Amino acid sequence: MSRITLGVTGGVAAYKAAELTRLLQQRGHDVHVVLTRAATEFIQPLTFAALTGHKVHTGLWDDTTNTANSGIEHIDLAQQTGLLLVAPATAHTIARFAQGLADDFLSTLYLATTAPVVLAPAMNVNMLHHPATQANLKTLEDRGVHTVSPAAGYLACGMTGEGRLADLTTIADAAERALNPNRDLAGETVIITAGGTREPLDPVRFLGNRSSGKMGYALAEAALSRGARVILISAPTALTPPSGCEFVPIVEASGMHRAVLTHLPRATILIAAAAVADFRPATLASEKIKRSGPLHLTLVPTEDIVAAASAHARPGTRIVAFAAETTLDLASARAKLTRKGADAIVLNDISLPGLGFDADRNAAQWITPETQLDLPESTKRQLADRILDQTLSLPVPSNPHLAEKA
């Protein structure tokens, strides 16, 4: 768990910081919040105290009579934080940071911390493009501060243009990249499959499953934060693709099969986290099937994407499969590993409450031909990093198909 200090400054977009707090928490981070005095005009400290369970700092001299150390809380927080994220960052706060002013808790914290700093500006389009603001942003970027460019669109002031707070997922992705100095996947191209495929029955219905895609998207986020080039091949989900990935949307197993084989020559790692349907209807009805009594379907197997990838991947490509089961049958998982020709398989029990499909947490077993490792319950983002750690530890090549081609 990483400790992130979220600075919220006085702009209309301050209300979005509550949702950003939740998003960071869902990714496994411990969030502490600092509000400027102006920010408290838009959103109350109690909101963040309830969300985080931590004291919310609003001024240098808050509660100075309560503890002997309260006068140096900004120093303590500066030393303990792993990242300072300011979202929204107003033109005024950006100017204070650039000039080195230290007249409130947030600006003093900024000067005192040695942690990475990320700013997500939000302001009127003319304020953003004013030479003073642009010069201040350039000064901060030259000092190593990371900036998340604001989005364009309709602004609260009624004007249209750049200045909207960037998408919250984009901000969280940027924060994690700055937070994680581990770039051990730099130079790697990682294909990740995600979501549950949909096999059409008629123009209205399909056969599917309860996969939310959260595990695959967490893997994509983690791989990006560690320096990888990521190709995310995804069945339909309600999720926003992580910024920076190459996104390939598909619907059916056949589409995922084609997409994986198309992009496979570029890949050094394939992680097949998608819940691919094992069967599809043998025939597709051209019109909606009417309800008129029992319906008998003939199903045929879909493509085995991992087996096909194993047979066609270039030498040295690591391949990790997933197995979502209702029981942890290790013998069956090992047989599946051998049959598919993968280097490892992630086995998770989706019958456990609060874990697996359509949940934010997961637990799994990491299985290779020689080893078995317990991956204990955690957030899917934390589990994603553990899976990537294990993937990097795989011998190259360990897949017999790849060894033959090599």
C-alpha positions as CSV (number, residue, x, y, z in Angstrom):
1,M,0.0,0.0,0.0
2,S,1.4,3.4,-1.0
3,R,0.7,6.6,0.9
4,I,-0.6,9.4,-1.3
5,T,-1.3,13.0,-0.2
6,L,-4.0,14.5,-2.2
7,G,-4.0,18.3,-2.3
8,V,-7.3,19.9,-3.2
9,T,-7.4,23.6,-4.2
10,G,-10.1,26.1,-4.7
11,G,-11.8,25.4,-8.0
12,V,-15.2,24.1,-9.1
13,A,-13.6,20.7,-9.9
14,A,-12.8,20.2,-6.2
15,Y,-15.9,18.1,-5.8
16,K,-14.3,15.5,-8.1
17,A,-11.5,15.0,-5.6
18,A,-13.8,12.9,-3.5
19,E,-14.3,10.4,-6.3
20,L,-10.6,10.5,-7.1
21,T,-10.0,9.6,-3.4
22,R,-12.2,6.6,-3.8
23,L,-10.5,5.6,-7.0
24,L,-7.1,5.7,-5.5
25,Q,-8.3,3.7,-2.5
26,Q,-9.7,1.0,-4.8
27,R,-6.3,0.7,-6.3
28,G,-4.9,0.0,-2.8
29,H,-3.5,3.4,-1.8
30,D,-3.7,5.1,1.6
31,V,-5.0,8.6,0.9
32,H,-4.4,11.6,3.1
33,V,-6.0,14.9,2.1
34,V,-5.0,18.6,2.4
35,L,-7.5,21.3,1.5
36,T,-6.6,24.9,0.9
37,R,-8.8,27.4,2.5
38,A,-10.4,28.2,-0.9
39,A,-11.1,24.5,-1.4
40,T,-13.2,24.4,1.7
41,E,-15.6,26.9,0.0
42,F,-16.4,24.2,-2.5
43,I,-16.2,21.0,-0.4
44,Q,-16.1,20.3,3.3
45,P,-13.2,18.5,5.1
46,L,-15.7,16.2,6.7
47,T,-16.3,14.5,3.3
48,F,-12.6,13.5,3.0
49,A,-12.4,12.6,6.7
50,A,-15.2,10.2,6.3
51,L,-13.8,8.7,3.1
52,T,-10.2,8.3,4.3
53,G,-10.5,7.8,8.1
54,H,-7.7,10.4,8.5
55,K,-7.5,14.0,9.7
56,V,-7.9,16.5,6.9
57,H,-5.4,19.3,7.0
58,T,-6.7,22.8,6.1
59,G,-4.2,25.2,7.7
60,L,-0.8,25.5,9.3
61,W,-2.3,26.4,12.6
62,D,-5.2,24.1,13.0
63,D,-5.6,22.6,16.5
64,T,-2.2,23.8,17.6
65,T,-3.2,23.6,21.2
66,N,-4.0,19.9,21.0
67,T,-0.6,18.3,20.5
68,A,3.0,19.4,20.9
69,N,3.8,18.4,17.3
70,S,0.9,20.0,15.5
71,G,3.0,22.9,14.4
72,I,5.2,20.7,12.3
73,E,2.5,18.4,10.9
74,H,3.4,19.6,7.4
75,I,6.9,18.3,7.8
76,D,5.7,14.9,9.2
77,L,3.3,14.5,6.3
78,A,6.0,15.6,3.8
79,Q,8.4,12.9,5.1
80,Q,5.8,10.1,5.2
81,T,4.0,10.6,1.9
82,G,5.0,8.6,-1.2
83,L,3.4,11.0,-3.6
84,L,1.9,14.5,-3.6
85,L,-1.0,14.7,-6.0
86,V,-2.7,18.1,-6.4
87,A,-6.1,17.8,-8.2
88,P,-7.5,20.2,-9.1
89,A,-4.5,22.5,-9.2
90,T,-5.6,26.1,-9.7
91,A,-3.5,28.8,-11.4
92,H,-2.9,30.4,-8.0
93,T,-1.5,27.2,-6.4
94,I,0.7,26.6,-9.5
95,A,2.1,30.1,-9.2
96,R,2.8,29.7,-5.5
97,F,4.6,26.4,-6.1
98,A,6.7,27.9,-9.0
99,Q,7.7,30.9,-6.9
100,G,8.5,28.8,-3.8
101,L,6.0,30.5,-1.5
102,A,5.1,28.8,1.7
103,D,2.1,30.5,3.2
104,D,-0.3,27.6,3.8
105,F,-0.2,23.9,4.6
106,L,-0.2,22.7,1.0
107,S,2.5,25.0,-0.3
108,T,4.7,24.4,2.7
109,L,4.2,20.6,2.3
110,Y,5.2,20.9,-1.4
111,L,8.5,22.6,-0.5
112,A,9.2,20.1,2.3
113,T,8.6,16.9,0.5
114,T,11.1,14.9,-1.6
115,A,8.3,12.6,-2.9
116,P,7.2,12.8,-6.6
117,V,4.7,15.5,-7.3
118,V,1.8,15.4,-9.8
119,L,-0.4,18.3,-10.7
120,A,-3.7,18.1,-12.5
121,P,-4.5,21.7,-13.5
122,A,-8.1,22.9,-13.9
123,M,-9.1,26.5,-14.7
124,N,-10.5,28.9,-17.3
125,V,-9.1,28.4,-20.7
126,N,-7.6,31.9,-20.9
127,M,-6.0,31.5,-17.5
128,L,-4.5,28.2,-18.6
129,H,-3.0,29.7,-21.7
130,H,-1.8,33.0,-20.1
131,P,2.0,33.3,-20.4
132,A,2.4,33.5,-16.7
133,T,0.6,30.2,-16.1
134,Q,2.5,28.5,-18.9
135,A,5.8,29.8,-17.6
136,N,4.9,28.5,-14.1
137,L,4.0,25.1,-15.5
138,K,7.3,25.0,-17.5
139,T,9.2,25.9,-14.3
140,L,7.7,23.1,-12.3
141,E,8.1,20.6,-15.1
142,D,11.8,21.5,-15.4
143,R,12.0,20.8,-11.6
144,G,10.6,17.3,-12.2
145,V,6.9,17.9,-11.4
146,H,4.6,15.7,-13.5
147,T,1.6,17.5,-15.1
148,V,-1.6,15.8,-16.3
149,S,-2.9,18.0,-19.1
150,P,-6.4,19.3,-18.6
151,A,-9.2,18.1,-21.0
152,A,-11.1,20.3,-23.5
153,G,-14.8,20.9,-23.3
154,Y,-17.5,23.0,-21.7
155,L,-16.2,24.9,-18.7
156,A,-18.0,26.0,-15.6
157,C,-17.5,29.6,-16.5
158,G,-19.5,29.0,-19.7
159,M,-16.6,29.1,-22.1
160,T,-15.4,26.1,-24.2
161,G,-11.8,25.0,-24.5
162,E,-9.0,23.4,-22.5
163,G,-9.2,23.7,-18.7
164,R,-11.4,20.9,-17.6
165,L,-9.9,18.6,-15.0
166,A,-8.6,15.5,-16.7
167,D,-10.4,12.2,-16.5
168,L,-10.0,10.8,-13.0
169,T,-8.6,7.5,-14.4
170,T,-6.0,9.4,-16.3
171,I,-5.0,11.3,-13.2
172,A,-4.8,8.0,-11.1
173,D,-2.7,6.4,-13.9
174,A,-0.3,9.3,-13.9
175,A,-0.1,9.2,-10.1
176,E,0.8,5.6,-10.1
177,R,3.4,6.0,-12.8
178,A,5.1,8.7,-10.8
179,L,4.7,6.8,-7.6
180,N,6.2,3.6,-8.9
181,P,9.9,4.1,-9.8
182,N,10.1,0.4,-10.7
183,R,10.4,0.4,-14.5
184,D,11.3,-3.3,-14.7
185,L,8.9,-3.8,-17.7
186,A,10.5,-1.1,-19.8
187,G,11.1,-2.5,-23.2
188,E,8.5,-5.1,-22.8
189,T,5.3,-5.3,-25.0
190,V,2.5,-6.9,-23.0
191,I,-0.7,-8.2,-24.5
192,I,-3.5,-8.4,-21.8
193,T,-6.9,-9.8,-22.5
194,A,-9.8,-8.7,-20.3
195,G,-13.5,-9.0,-19.8
196,G,-16.1,-11.7,-20.7
197,T,-16.8,-12.5,-24.4
198,R,-20.3,-12.5,-25.7
199,E,-21.4,-15.2,-28.1
200,P,-24.5,-14.2,-30.0
201,L,-27.6,-16.4,-30.1
202,D,-29.8,-14.1,-32.1
203,P,-29.8,-10.3,-32.8
204,V,-30.9,-9.7,-29.2
205,R,-29.4,-12.3,-27.0
206,F,-26.0,-13.7,-26.3
207,L,-24.2,-16.3,-24.1
208,G,-21.9,-14.6,-21.6
209,N,-20.5,-14.6,-18.1
210,R,-20.2,-12.3,-15.1
211,S,-16.6,-11.1,-15.7
212,S,-16.3,-7.4,-15.1
213,G,-12.8,-7.0,-16.7
214,K,-11.4,-5.5,-13.5
215,M,-8.5,-8.0,-13.2
216,G,-7.4,-7.5,-16.7
217,Y,-7.6,-3.7,-16.5
218,A,-5.7,-3.8,-13.2
219,L,-3.0,-5.8,-14.9
220,A,-2.9,-3.2,-17.7
221,E,-2.6,-0.3,-15.2
222,A,0.2,-2.1,-13.3
223,A,2.2,-3.0,-16.5
224,L,1.9,0.6,-17.7
225,S,3.1,1.9,-14.4
226,R,6.2,-0.4,-14.6
227,G,7.2,0.9,-18.1
228,A,5.6,-1.6,-20.4
229,R,4.0,-1.0,-23.7
230,V,0.5,-2.4,-23.2
231,I,-2.0,-3.8,-25.8
232,L,-5.3,-4.3,-24.0
233,I,-7.7,-6.6,-25.9
234,S,-11.0,-6.3,-24.2
235,A,-14.5,-7.7,-24.4
236,P,-17.3,-5.3,-23.5
237,T,-17.0,-3.8,-19.9
238,A,-18.1,-0.8,-18.0
239,L,-14.5,0.3,-17.4
240,T,-12.4,3.0,-18.9
241,P,-9.2,1.7,-20.6
242,P,-6.0,2.9,-18.8
243,S,-4.5,5.9,-20.5
244,G,-1.4,5.1,-22.5
245,C,-2.5,1.6,-23.5
246,E,-3.2,0.5,-27.1
247,F,-6.9,-0.5,-26.8
248,V,-8.4,-3.2,-29.0
249,P,-12.2,-3.7,-28.4
250,I,-13.7,-7.0,-29.4
251,V,-17.0,-8.8,-28.6
252,E,-16.8,-12.5,-29.4
253,A,-14.2,-15.2,-28.7
254,S,-13.4,-15.4,-32.4
255,G,-12.6,-11.7,-32.4
256,M,-10.3,-12.0,-29.4
257,H,-8.6,-15.0,-31.1
258,R,-7.9,-12.9,-34.2
259,A,-6.8,-9.8,-32.2
260,V,-4.4,-11.8,-30.1
261,L,-2.8,-13.6,-33.1
262,T,-2.6,-10.3,-35.0
263,H,-0.7,-8.5,-32.2
264,L,1.3,-11.5,-30.9
265,P,4.3,-10.9,-33.1
266,R,5.0,-7.7,-31.2
267,A,4.6,-9.2,-27.8
268,T,7.1,-10.3,-25.3
269,I,4.4,-11.2,-22.7
270,L,0.9,-12.4,-23.1
271,I,-1.4,-12.4,-20.0
272,A,-4.8,-14.0,-20.9
273,A,-7.0,-12.7,-18.1
274,A,-10.2,-12.6,-20.1
275,A,-13.1,-14.9,-19.3
276,V,-13.5,-16.4,-22.8
277,A,-16.6,-18.4,-23.5
278,D,-15.9,-22.1,-23.9
279,F,-18.8,-22.6,-26.3
280,R,-20.9,-20.7,-28.8
281,P,-24.2,-21.5,-30.4
282,A,-23.7,-23.7,-33.5
283,T,-26.1,-21.5,-35.5
284,L,-27.0,-17.8,-35.2
285,A,-30.6,-17.0,-35.6
286,S,-31.3,-14.2,-38.1
287,E,-34.3,-12.9,-36.1
288,K,-35.1,-12.8,-32.4
289,I,-36.1,-16.3,-31.2
290,K,-39.7,-16.2,-29.9
291,R,-40.6,-17.8,-26.6
292,S,-42.7,-20.8,-27.5
293,G,-41.7,-23.6,-25.1
294,P,-38.4,-25.3,-24.3
295,L,-35.5,-24.2,-26.4
296,H,-32.7,-26.7,-27.2
297,L,-29.3,-25.2,-28.2
298,T,-26.5,-27.0,-29.9
299,L,-23.2,-25.5,-28.7
300,V,-19.7,-25.9,-30.3
301,P,-16.3,-25.1,-28.8
302,T,-14.8,-21.7,-29.3
303,E,-11.1,-21.2,-30.2
304,D,-8.5,-22.0,-27.6
305,I,-6.8,-18.7,-27.6
306,V,-3.9,-19.5,-25.3
307,A,-3.1,-22.7,-27.0
308,A,-3.1,-20.9,-30.4
309,A,-0.8,-18.2,-29.0
310,S,1.5,-20.8,-27.5
311,A,1.9,-22.4,-30.9
312,H,2.5,-19.2,-32.8
313,A,4.4,-16.9,-30.4
314,R,7.9,-15.9,-31.2
315,P,10.7,-17.5,-29.2
316,G,11.0,-16.1,-25.7
317,T,7.4,-14.9,-25.3
318,R,6.1,-15.5,-21.7
319,I,2.5,-16.7,-21.7
320,V,0.3,-16.6,-18.6
321,A,-3.2,-18.2,-18.6
322,F,-6.0,-17.7,-16.2
323,A,-8.4,-20.3,-14.8
324,A,-11.6,-19.2,-13.0
325,E,-13.0,-22.2,-11.2
326,T,-15.5,-22.9,-8.5
327,T,-13.0,-25.1,-6.7
328,L,-9.2,-25.0,-6.4
329,D,-8.5,-28.2,-8.3
330,L,-4.7,-28.0,-8.7
331,A,-4.5,-31.2,-10.7
332,S,-7.0,-29.9,-13.2
333,A,-5.1,-26.6,-13.4
334,R,-1.8,-28.3,-14.1
335,A,-3.4,-30.4,-16.8
336,K,-4.8,-27.2,-18.3
337,L,-1.4,-25.6,-18.1
338,T,0.2,-28.5,-20.0
339,R,-2.6,-28.7,-22.6
340,K,-2.4,-25.0,-23.4
341,G,1.4,-24.9,-23.5
342,A,1.5,-21.8,-21.2
343,D,4.4,-20.9,-18.9
344,A,2.1,-20.3,-15.9
345,I,-1.6,-20.3,-14.9
346,V,-3.3,-18.1,-12.4
347,L,-6.0,-20.2,-10.7
348,N,-8.7,-18.4,-8.7
349,D,-11.8,-19.7,-6.9
350,I,-14.7,-17.5,-8.1
351,S,-17.2,-19.1,-5.6
352,L,-15.7,-17.2,-2.6
353,P,-17.9,-14.2,-1.6
354,G,-16.4,-10.9,-2.4
355,L,-13.6,-12.3,-4.6
356,G,-13.2,-12.9,-8.3
357,F,-15.9,-12.1,-10.8
358,D,-17.3,-8.6,-10.6
359,A,-15.4,-7.8,-7.3
360,D,-12.7,-5.4,-6.4
361,R,-10.6,-8.1,-4.5
362,N,-9.2,-11.4,-5.5
363,A,-7.0,-14.2,-4.4
364,A,-5.2,-16.9,-6.5
365,Q,-2.7,-19.6,-6.9
366,W,0.3,-19.1,-9.2
367,I,1.1,-22.4,-10.9
368,T,3.9,-23.4,-13.2
369,P,5.0,-26.9,-14.2
370,E,7.4,-27.0,-11.3
371,T,6.0,-24.6,-8.6
372,Q,2.9,-23.5,-6.8
373,L,2.6,-20.1,-5.0
374,D,-0.2,-18.7,-2.9
375,L,-1.2,-15.2,-3.9
376,P,-3.3,-14.1,-0.9
377,E,-6.4,-11.9,-0.9
378,S,-5.8,-8.3,-1.9
379,T,-7.1,-5.7,-4.2
380,K,-7.0,-6.6,-7.8
381,R,-4.4,-3.8,-8.4
382,Q,-2.1,-5.3,-5.8
383,L,-2.6,-8.8,-7.2
384,A,-1.8,-7.5,-10.6
385,D,1.7,-6.4,-9.4
386,R,2.3,-9.8,-7.8
387,I,1.3,-11.5,-11.0
388,L,3.7,-9.3,-13.0
389,D,6.5,-10.0,-10.4
390,Q,6.0,-13.7,-11.0
391,T,5.8,-13.3,-14.7
392,L,9.2,-11.6,-14.8
393,S,10.7,-14.5,-12.8
394,L,9.7,-17.1,-15.4
395,P,12.5,-18.7,-17.3
396,V,12.6,-17.8,-21.0
397,P,11.6,-19.9,-22.8
398,S,9.9,-22.4,-20.5
399,N,7.2,-23.3,-23.0
400,P,8.0,-26.4,-24.9
401,H,6.4,-25.0,-28.1
402,L,8.7,-22.0,-27.9
403,A,11.7,-24.1,-27.1
404,E,11.1,-26.1,-30.3
405,K,10.8,-23.0,-32.4
406,A,14.0,-21.5,-30.8
